[in-house]
Amino acid sequence: MKTIHDFLPISKEDLLDREWYYYDFLLITGDAYVDHPSFGTAIISRVLEDLGFRVAILAQPDWKNLDSFTALGKPRYGVLVNGGNIDSMVAHYTAARKRRHDDAYSPGRKAGLRPDRATIVYGNKIREVWGDIPLIIGGLEASLRRFAHYDYWEDKVRRSILLDAQADLLIYGMGERAVADIAKALAAGTPVREITDVKGTCFLAKDPAACHYPSLTVASYEAVCQSKKAYAEANLVEYDEHDPIRGRAVIQPHGDRYLIANPPAMPLTTAELDHVAELPYMREPHPVYDSMGGVPAIEEVRFSVTHNRGCFGACKFCSLAFHQGRMITSRSHESVIREVTALTKHPGFKGYIHDVGGPTANFRRPSCQKQRKHGLCKHRDCLAPTPCPNLDADHADYLQLLRKLRAIPGIKKIFIRSGIRFDYLMQDKNGEFFADLVKHHISGQLKVAPEHCVAHVLDAMGKPHIQAYEKFRDKYQRLNQKYGMNQFLVPYLMSSHPGATLADAIAMAQWINKTGRQPEQVQDFYPTPGTLATGMYYTGLDPRTMKPIYVPKTPHEKELQRALLQWKRPEKRRLVLEALHREGREDLIGYGPDCLLRPNRPGKPEAAQAAKSGKPGKTQGRGKAPAKSQGRGQHAPAPQRSKSAGKQTSRSPGKTQGKRRK
């Protein structure tokens, strides 16, 4: 029977109960302590424990009180810091930069238990209390901010987080290999300043010759602050070199020092991933949170299983390619079966596995055979704008895994909720998986992410053109009819992505109108650090072509674009009218089937909206100012499973961070 002592220690009392009069590593996190393999803190701490180290967890320390950082005493070898499963700024603010009122990763959803820029704050506090103790930062917050990066919340370029956190090393990506190498070196007495050859890490040096690997140098922090062209060029190099096979080290000067980002670590093998997935996690939040309302983030993943890592989808707004990488690694059938079988014995299990997925559920193999030897191609996406001729789209292994899981006693239903890449699915000439998906693995509705319908916007996003989604939708409907199912298809859509004009948003509204179903969710583009889309947002250039790209930036234009995608909502009417007048699309105001809005009723002239847009109306009247959008923007994502280095892992902004948009 599991007890509180099966969790890792979180207090001095826990240490004494174990008769630990010393411990090796302190892991500080911005999340509550949840001992589940969807949480990076749990993975990294269990990996270190498995190596024989003593690890203590300091979850959400009071950063205003230095004593909270010394409550467990000083560790022998070093301190590991992460901001939580998602970037702390994304956790705190919507895409409209409005403060969120709750936090799914904190007990009782209570907001404010971690600081803004948590990794930096925690790192600085450790320096205050313990001076030059080895300090290693990781997680998504550190991973995405490892180079000089545009920060959306300050609207400026910030230097590498490694400097601001005053850390010795930064682990990026999925960090099991790196943290194991660092821990062994520290335990062997190697000074942290000499640990400079670990793949998947960054360090600072006075001389670029300190780099151990083939390298290239990008524009300095000072240069990318001054030149958007230099920023865009550096952004593309940093993105392209994130490949464990062909990637080189990337060097970026920062003042009189050099940030050296070693090449990415190789993904875990299947056997290694099995081992990490089956470490002795409690799969629950620490019991200390029970009286505080628990930790809501566990609910999405308690009865879910991660079977893969990596994503070669390469959406330009998604952080996965720059963090977890595009190389696919999958667990063995036997390992997944053991995990699901164990879940059936959980006292709260009711027969339903909520997800057997990952960053993209239906990826279990490399995109092509060439990838295994040479890595992923530069400047070529596997799926967009059209599938690569070398794409190896085969669902046979995933199909067999799901069929084995359905046969386990006690299983009523296996759902797939973490994201199906529909364009990849449509390339599989064998229809068995699609048929099984419709018959066995959908809970009333399937959510997929076409994101937009206009070709040049989809090109900027790195998504396939809308015809791929429409073919998928039509086949999905036919299969539902064939098997007597009544399951909906819910498209995720995004407004205000770089490249999207107001006219494009109107085209999207027209496309939605023809589908006959108003979207439930619309996400405003959220510029998270490091991604190519964020590079487009900041520079007004597409880093892949260096050509100018339109960027909707003002809050009002973003509000208009979002309103157009939800034009049926009464509270959006004024904004939609303004947008239509602004673009001269009064033809969409009327009674025809293609019209978006009905004309105003008598006594409610359209002049107010026309005046707002700067165009003459039919009548004169004062009207009212357009109502503000009531949308809350993007919600803080639920856990991304299998995250690293005391790390968070997002979708970027997704179950793999909410239900990650593919």
C-alpha positions in Angstrom: 0.0 0.0 0.0 1.4 3.4 -1.0 2.1 5.8 1.9 3.2 9.4 2.2 6.8 8.0 2.5 6.6 6.7 -1.1 6.7 10.3 -2.3 10.0 12.1 -2.3 10.6 14.3 0.7 9.3 17.8 0.7 10.1 18.9 4.3 12.8 18.6 6.9 10.5 16.3 8.8 10.3 14.0 5.7 14.1 13.8 5.6 14.4 12.9 9.3 11.6 10.3 9.0 13.8 8.6 6.3 16.9 9.1 8.6 18.4 11.2 5.8 21.0 13.4 7.5 22.1 14.6 4.1 20.7 14.6 0.6 22.2 15.1 -2.8 20.0 17.3 -5.0 17.3 19.8 -4.3 14.7 20.2 -7.1 12.8 23.5 -7.0 9.6 23.8 -9.1 6.9 26.4 -9.7 4.2 23.7 -9.7 2.8 21.8 -6.8 4.5 18.5 -6.4 2.6 15.9 -8.5 4.4 12.5 -8.7 3.1 11.6 -12.1 5.1 11.0 -15.4 3.2 13.9 -17.0 5.2 16.3 -14.8 8.8 17.0 -15.5 9.7 17.4 -11.8 8.5 13.9 -11.2 10.4 12.4 -14.1 13.7 14.1 -13.3 13.6 13.5 -9.6 12.7 9.8 -10.2 15.5 9.4 -12.7 18.0 10.8 -10.2 16.6 8.5 -7.5 16.9 5.6 -9.9 20.6 6.4 -10.2 21.1 6.2 -6.5 20.9 9.9 -5.5 18.9 11.3 -2.7 16.5 14.0 -4.0 14.2 16.4 -2.2 11.4 18.5 -3.7 10.8 22.2 -2.9 7.5 23.0 -4.6 6.3 26.6 -4.9 8.5 28.1 -2.2 7.6 31.5 -0.9 10.0 33.6 -3.0 9.5 36.6 -0.7 11.0 34.7 2.2 14.6 33.5 1.9 14.1 31.0 4.7 11.7 29.0 2.6 14.7 28.2 0.3 16.8 26.8 3.1 14.0 24.9 4.8 15.3 21.5 3.7 19.0 22.3 4.3 21.8 22.5 1.7 22.1 19.6 -0.7 25.5 18.0 -1.2 25.8 18.4 -5.0 23.5 21.0 -6.4 20.2 22.6 -7.0 17.9 22.0 -10.0 15.3 24.7 -10.9 12.3 24.7 -13.2 9.4 27.1 -13.5 6.8 24.4 -13.8 5.2 22.3 -16.5 4.5 25.4 -18.6 6.2 28.8 -18.9 5.3 30.8 -15.8 4.3 33.8 -17.9 1.9 31.7 -19.9 0.6 30.3 -16.6 -0.1 33.8 -15.4 -1.3 35.8 -18.4 -3.7 35.3 -21.3 -2.8 36.1 -24.9 -4.3 39.6 -24.2 -1.8 40.0 -21.4 -4.5 39.9 -18.8 -3.8 38.2 -15.5 -5.3 34.8 -15.0 -7.4 34.2 -11.9 -6.6 30.5 -11.3 -3.7 28.0 -11.8 -4.4 24.4 -12.5 -0.9 23.4 -11.4 -1.4 24.9 -7.9 -3.4 23.5 -5.0 -7.1 24.4 -5.1 -6.4 26.3 -8.4 -5.0 29.2 -6.3 -3.2 31.8 -8.4 -0.1 33.6 -7.2 1.8 30.8 -5.6 4.7 31.2 -8.1 6.4 34.4 -9.2 6.5 35.8 -12.7 9.6 34.4 -14.5 9.8 31.8 -11.8 13.1 30.2 -13.0 14.9 33.5 -12.8 13.5 34.4 -9.4 14.2 31.0 -7.9 17.7 31.0 -9.3 18.5 34.4 -7.9 17.2 33.3 -4.4 19.5 30.3 -4.4 22.5 32.5 -5.2 21.5 34.7 -2.3 21.3 31.9 0.2 24.0 29.4 -1.0 26.4 31.5 -3.1 28.3 29.4 -5.7 26.5 26.1 -5.2 26.1 24.3 -8.6 22.8 25.6 -10.1 21.2 23.9 -13.1 18.0 25.2 -14.7 15.6 23.3 -17.0 12.0 22.9 -18.0 10.1 24.5 -20.8 10.7 28.0 -19.5 14.4 27.6 -19.6 14.4 25.5 -22.8 12.5 28.1 -24.9 14.5 31.0 -23.5 18.0 29.6 -23.9 19.0 32.1 -26.6 18.3 35.8 -26.8 14.5 35.8 -27.3 11.6 38.1 -27.9 9.5 38.4 -24.7 5.9 39.1 -25.5 5.0 40.3 -22.0 7.7 43.0 -21.9 7.6 43.6 -25.7 11.4 43.5 -26.0 14.3 41.1 -26.6 15.7 39.6 -23.5 19.0 37.9 -23.1 19.4 34.2 -22.4 17.7 33.1 -19.3 21.0 31.4 -18.3 22.4 34.8 -17.4 19.3 36.2 -15.7 18.9 33.1 -13.5 22.6 33.2 -12.6 22.8 29.5 -13.4 25.8 27.4 -14.2 24.1 25.1 -16.7 20.8 25.1 -18.6 19.3 21.8 -19.7 17.0 22.1 -22.7 14.7 19.5 -24.3 13.9 16.2 -22.7 16.5 16.2 -20.0 17.0 12.7 -18.7 20.3 12.0 -20.4 21.7 15.5 -19.5 20.7 15.5 -15.9 22.1 12.0 -15.4 25.5 13.0 -16.9 25.6 16.2 -14.9 24.7 14.4 -11.6 27.4 11.7 -12.1 30.0 14.3 -12.9 29.2 16.4 -9.8 29.2 13.3 -7.6 32.6 12.4 -9.0 33.9 15.8 -7.8 34.0 17.5 -11.2 33.6 21.3 -10.7 30.4 22.5 -12.4 32.3 25.0 -14.5 34.1 22.1 -16.1 31.0 20.2 -17.2 30.8 21.7 -20.6 30.5 18.7 -23.0 27.0 17.4 -22.1 24.7 17.4 -25.1 21.3 19.1 -24.5 22.9 21.8 -22.3 24.0 25.4 -22.5 26.8 27.2 -20.6 28.6 30.5 -20.6 32.3 30.9 -21.6 34.8 33.7 -22.1 36.2 32.0 -25.2 34.1 30.3 -28.0 36.9 27.8 -28.2 35.4 26.2 -25.1 32.8 24.5 -27.4 33.5 20.8 -27.8 31.4 20.3 -31.0 31.2 21.6 -34.6 29.5 24.9 -34.2 28.2 28.0 -35.9 27.8 31.5 -34.5 24.6 33.6 -34.7 24.2 37.3 -34.2 24.9 38.6 -30.7 22.3 39.5 -28.1 23.2 43.2 -28.7 22.8 42.7 -32.5 19.4 41.0 -32.4 18.2 43.7 -30.0 19.1 46.3 -32.7 18.2 44.5 -35.9 15.1 42.6 -36.6 16.7 41.1 -39.6 19.5 39.7 -37.5 17.0 38.4 -35.0 15.0 36.5 -37.7 18.2 35.0 -39.2 19.4 33.8 -35.7 15.9 32.5 -34.9 16.0 30.2 -38.0 19.5 28.9 -37.3 18.6 28.1 -33.7 15.4 26.3 -34.9 17.2 24.3 -37.7 20.0 23.1 -35.5 17.7 21.5 -33.0 18.2 18.0 -34.4 20.0 15.3 -32.4 21.7 13.8 -35.5 22.8 16.6 -37.7 22.5 19.5 -35.3 25.6 21.6 -34.5 26.4 23.7 -31.4 25.1 27.2 -31.6 27.2 30.1 -30.1 25.7 33.5 -29.4 27.8 36.3 -27.9 26.3 38.1 -24.9 28.5 41.1 -24.0 32.0 39.8 -23.2 30.8 36.2 -22.8 29.6 33.5 -25.2 26.4 31.5 -24.8 27.3 28.0 -26.0 24.4 25.7 -26.7 25.7 22.2 -27.2 23.9 20.0 -29.8 20.7 18.3 -28.7 20.8 15.1 -26.8 19.7 11.9 -28.6 16.2 10.8 -27.7 15.8 7.9 -25.4 15.7 4.5 -27.0 12.5 2.5 -26.6 14.0 0.5 -23.8 15.1 3.7 -22.0 11.8 5.3 -22.5 10.0 2.2 -21.1 12.3 2.4 -18.0 11.6 6.1 -17.4 7.9 5.6 -17.8 7.8 2.8 -15.3 9.7 4.3 -12.5 7.8 4.2 -9.2 5.6 7.2 -9.6 2.7 7.6 -7.1 0.7 9.0 -10.0 -1.0 11.5 -7.6 -0.4 14.9 -6.1 1.4 14.8 -2.7 -1.2 14.2 0.1 -0.2 17.5 1.7 -2.5 19.2 -0.9 -5.6 17.1 -0.1 -6.9 19.7 2.4 -6.2 22.5 0.0 -8.4 21.2 -2.8 -5.9 19.0 -4.5 -4.1 19.8 -7.7 -6.5 20.1 -10.6 -4.0 19.4 -13.3 -3.9 15.7 -12.4 -7.5 15.2 -13.5 -6.6 15.4 -17.3 -3.8 12.8 -17.0 -4.5 10.5 -14.0 -5.9 7.8 -16.3 -3.9 8.7 -19.4 -0.8 7.0 -20.9 2.0 8.6 -22.9 3.2 6.2 -25.6 5.5 8.5 -27.6 7.6 11.6 -27.6 8.5 14.1 -30.3 6.5 15.6 -33.1 7.5 16.1 -36.8 4.3 18.1 -37.4 6.5 21.3 -37.2 3.7 23.8 -36.6 5.5 27.2 -36.5 3.6 28.5 -33.4 4.2 25.3 -31.4 7.1 25.0 -28.9 7.5 21.3 -29.3 9.9 21.4 -32.2 12.2 23.8 -30.2 11.9 21.8 -27.0 11.0 18.1 -27.3 12.2 17.9 -30.9 10.9 16.4 -34.1 12.4 12.9 -33.6 9.8 10.3 -32.6 10.5 7.8 -29.9 7.9 5.3 -28.8 7.4 2.9 -25.9 7.0 -0.8 -26.4 3.6 -2.5 -26.4 4.6 -4.5 -23.3 5.4 -1.4 -21.3 2.2 0.4 -22.2 0.2 -2.7 -21.5 1.8 -3.0 -18.0 0.9 0.6 -17.3 -2.7 0.3 -18.4 -3.1 -3.0 -16.5 -1.9 -1.3 -13.4 -4.3 1.6 -13.9 -7.2 -0.9 -13.8 -6.4 -1.6 -10.2 -6.5 2.0 -9.2 -9.4 2.5 -6.6 -10.8 5.4 -8.7 -10.6 3.7 -12.1 -14.0 3.2 -13.8 -12.9 1.4 -16.9 -12.0 4.4 -19.1 -8.5 5.3 -20.3 -8.7 9.0 -21.2 -5.8 9.0 -23.6 -3.1 6.8 -25.1 -1.3 9.6 -26.8 1.5 12.1 -26.6 2.5 15.3 -28.4 0.7 13.8 -31.5 -1.1 10.6 -30.7 -0.8 8.9 -34.1 3.0 9.3 -34.4 4.8 6.1 -33.4 7.6 6.0 -36.0 10.0 8.4 -37.7 8.4 10.3 -40.6 10.8 8.4 -43.1 13.7 6.0 -43.0 16.2 8.8 -43.9 15.4 10.5 -40.6 16.9 7.6 -38.6 20.3 8.2 -40.2 20.5 11.8 -41.3 18.0 13.6 -39.1 15.1 15.8 -40.3 15.5 17.8 -43.4 16.3 21.5 -43.1 13.9 23.9 -44.7 11.4 21.1 -45.5 8.4 20.1 -43.4 7.2 16.5 -43.5 3.6 17.3 -43.9 3.1 20.9 -45.0 2.2 22.5 -47.3 1.9 19.0 -48.9 3.2 15.6 -47.6 6.8 14.8 -48.5 7.0 12.0 -51.1 9.3 10.1 -48.6 6.6 10.2 -45.8 6.1 6.8 -44.3 2.5 7.0 -43.0 1.7 3.7 -41.3 -0.6 3.3 -38.3 -0.2 -0.5 -38.1 1.8 -0.5 -34.9 -0.4 2.0 -33.1 -3.5 0.1 -34.3 -2.2 -3.2 -32.8 -1.3 -1.5 -29.6 -4.8 0.0 -29.2 -6.4 -3.4 -29.9 -4.2 -5.1 -27.3 -5.2 -2.4 -24.7 -8.9 -2.8 -25.5 -8.6 -6.5 -24.7 -7.3 -5.9 -21.1 -9.8 -7.1 -18.5 -11.5 -4.1 -16.8 -11.1 -1.8 -19.8 -14.4 -0.4 -21.1 -13.1 2.2 -23.5 -9.8 3.7 -24.7 -10.0 7.3 -25.8 -7.6 9.3 -27.9 -7.7 12.9 -26.9 -4.2 14.3 -27.2 -4.3 15.2 -30.9 -4.7 13.3 -34.1 -2.7 14.7 -37.1 -5.4 14.3 -39.7 -3.2 15.0 -42.7 -0.8 12.2 -41.7 -3.8 9.9 -41.1 -5.1 10.6 -44.6 -1.8 9.5 -46.1 -2.2 6.0 -44.7 -3.7 3.9 -47.6 -4.8 1.3 -45.2 -8.2 2.4 -43.7 -8.2 0.1 -40.7 -6.9 2.7 -38.2 -9.4 5.3 -39.3 -12.2 2.8 -38.9 -11.1 1.7 -35.5 -10.7 5.3 -34.4 -14.3 6.1 -35.3 -15.7 2.9 -33.8 -13.7 2.7 -30.6 -11.7 5.7 -29.6 -13.9 8.9 -29.7 -15.9 10.3 -26.8 -18.7 11.9 -28.7 -16.5 14.3 -30.6 -13.1 14.4 -32.2 -11.0 17.5 -31.9 -8.5 18.3 -34.7 -6.7 21.5 -35.6 -7.0 22.8 -39.2 -6.3 26.2 -37.5 -7.3 28.4 -40.6 -8.6 28.1 -44.1 -6.5 30.6 -46.1 -3.5 29.1 -47.9 -0.9 31.8 -47.2 -1.9 31.9 -43.5 -1.6 28.1 -43.3 1.8 28.3 -45.0 3.0 30.8 -42.3 1.7 28.3 -39.7 3.4 25.3 -41.2 0.0 23.6 -41.7 -1.5 21.8 -44.7 -4.0 23.6 -46.8 -7.6 23.4 -45.9 -8.4 20.8 -48.6 -6.6 18.2 -46.5 -8.9 18.9 -43.6 -12.0 18.9 -45.8 -11.1 15.4 -47.2 -10.6 14.1 -43.7 -13.9 15.7 -42.5 -15.8 14.1 -45.4 -14.3 10.6 -44.8 -15.0 11.0 -41.0 -18.6 11.7 -41.7 -18.9 8.7 -44.1 -17.4 6.4 -41.5 -19.7 7.6 -38.9 -22.7 6.9 -41.1 -21.3 3.5 -42.1 -21.0 2.4 -38.4 -24.1 4.1 -37.2 -22.3 6.6 -35.0 -23.3 10.2 -34.3 -19.9 11.7 -33.4 -19.0 15.3 -34.1 -15.8 16.8 -35.5 -14.6 19.9 -33.7 -12.0 22.1 -35.4 -9.6 24.1 -33.4 -9.1 27.5 -35.0 -6.6 30.3 -34.4 -7.0 34.0 -35.0 -4.4 36.7 -35.5 -1.5 34.4 -36.4 1.3 36.3 -38.4 0.2 36.4 -42.0 -3.5 36.7 -41.2 -5.2 39.9 -42.3 -8.7 41.1 -41.4 -9.8 40.0 -44.9 -8.4 36.5 -44.1 -10.5 36.4 -40.9 -13.6 37.3 -43.0 -12.7 34.5 -45.3 -12.4 32.2 -42.3 -15.9 33.3 -41.1 -17.3 32.5 -44.5 -15.7 29.1 -44.5 -17.1 28.4 -41.0 -20.5 29.5 -42.2 -20.5 27.0 -45.0 -19.6 24.2 -42.5 -22.8 25.0 -40.6 -21.1 24.8 -37.2 -19.8 27.6 -35.1 -16.5 26.7 -33.4 -16.6 26.2 -29.7 -13.0 27.3 -29.2 -10.9 30.0 -30.9 -7.4 30.6 -29.8 -5.7 34.0 -30.2 -2.1 33.5 -31.4 0.2 33.6 -28.3 3.8 34.5 -29.0 5.7 32.1 -26.8 9.5 32.4 -26.7 11.7 30.8 -29.3 9.2 29.7 -31.9 9.4 30.8 -35.6 5.9 32.3 -35.4 7.0 34.5 -32.5 10.0 35.5 -34.6 7.5 36.5 -37.3 5.4 38.4 -34.8 8.4 40.4 -33.5 10.3 41.1 -36.7 7.5 41.3 -39.3 9.7 38.9 -41.4 9.2 35.2 -42.1 12.6 33.7 -41.0 12.3 31.0 -43.6 12.2 33.4 -46.5 13.2 36.7 -44.9 10.3 38.3 -46.7 7.9 40.7 -45.0 4.8 39.2 -43.4 1.7 41.0 -42.2 1.3 40.9 -38.4 -1.9 41.8 -36.6 -0.6 43.4 -33.4 -3.0 46.0 -32.0 -5.4 44.6 -29.4 -8.4 46.0 -31.3 -7.5 44.2 -34.6 -6.9 41.0 -32.7 -10.3 41.5 -31.1 -11.9 42.0 -34.5 -10.3 38.9 -35.9 -11.4 36.8 -33.0 -14.9 38.1 -33.2 -15.2 37.2 -36.9 -14.5 33.5 -36.0 -17.4 33.7 -33.5 -19.7 36.0 -35.4 -23.0 34.4 -34.2 -22.5 35.5 -30.6 -24.6 38.5 -29.9 -21.9 40.2 -27.9 -19.6 40.1 -31.0 -22.1 41.7 -33.4 -20.7 45.3 -33.1 -17.1 44.1 -33.7 -18.2 41.9 -36.7 -20.1 44.9 -38.2 -17.1 47.1 -37.8 -14.8 44.5 -39.5 -17.1 44.0 -42.4 -17.5 47.8 -43.0 -13.8 48.2 -42.7 -13.1 45.7 -45.4 -16.0 46.8 -47.6 -17.8 43.5 -47.2 -21.4 44.8 -46.7 -22.5 42.1 -49.0 -22.2 39.8 -46.0 -24.9 41.7 -44.2 -28.3 40.5 -45.4 -30.7 37.6 -45.5 -28.9 35.3 -48.0 -27.4 32.0 -47.0 -23.9 33.3 -47.4 -24.5 36.3 -45.2 -22.9 36.5 -41.8 -25.2 39.1 -40.2 -28.8 40.2 -40.6 -29.3 43.9 -41.1 -29.9 46.0 -38.0 -33.4 46.3 -36.7 -35.0 49.7 -36.9 -33.7 52.0 -34.2 -30.3 50.4 -34.2 -28.5 52.1 -37.0 -25.3 50.8 -38.4 -23.8 54.2 -38.5 -21.9 53.7 -35.2 -20.0 50.8 -36.6 -19.4 52.6 -39.9 -18.1 55.6 -38.1 -15.8 53.5 -36.0 -14.3 52.0 -39.1 -13.9 55.4 -40.7 -16.5 54.8 -43.5 -19.7 56.7 -44.0 -22.9 55.0 -42.8 -26.3 55.1 -44.3 -27.7 57.1 -41.4 -26.2 59.4 -38.8 -26.3 58.5 -35.2 -24.2 58.5 -32.2 -24.4 54.8 -31.5 -22.3 53.1 -28.8 -18.7 52.1 -28.7 -18.0 48.5 -29.7 -18.3 46.2 -26.8 -15.1 44.6 -25.6 -14.6 41.0 -26.3 -15.6 38.8 -23.4 -13.3 36.0 -24.4 -10.7 35.2 -21.8 -8.0 34.3 -24.3 -6.0 31.1 -24.1 -6.4 29.2 -20.9 -3.4 27.8 -19.1 -2.8 24.4 -20.7 -3.1 21.1 -18.8 0.0 19.0 -18.4 2.2 18.1 -21.3 3.1 14.6 -20.6 6.7 13.3 -20.4 8.4 16.6 -19.7 11.9 17.1 -19.0 14.5 18.4 -16.7 12.6 19.5 -14.0 10.9 20.6 -17.0 7.7 21.6 -18.3 7.2 20.6 -21.5 3.8 23.2 -24.7 2.2 22.9 -26.7 2.6 24.9 -26.3 0.4 26.7 -26.0 -1.5 21.7 -24.2 -3.8 17.2 -22.5 -0.4 17.4 -23.8 -0.9 20.9 -22.7 -4.6 20.6 -22.6 -5.5 18.8 -25.7 -2.7 19.9 -27.8 -3.5 21.5 -31.0 -2.1 19.6 -34.0 
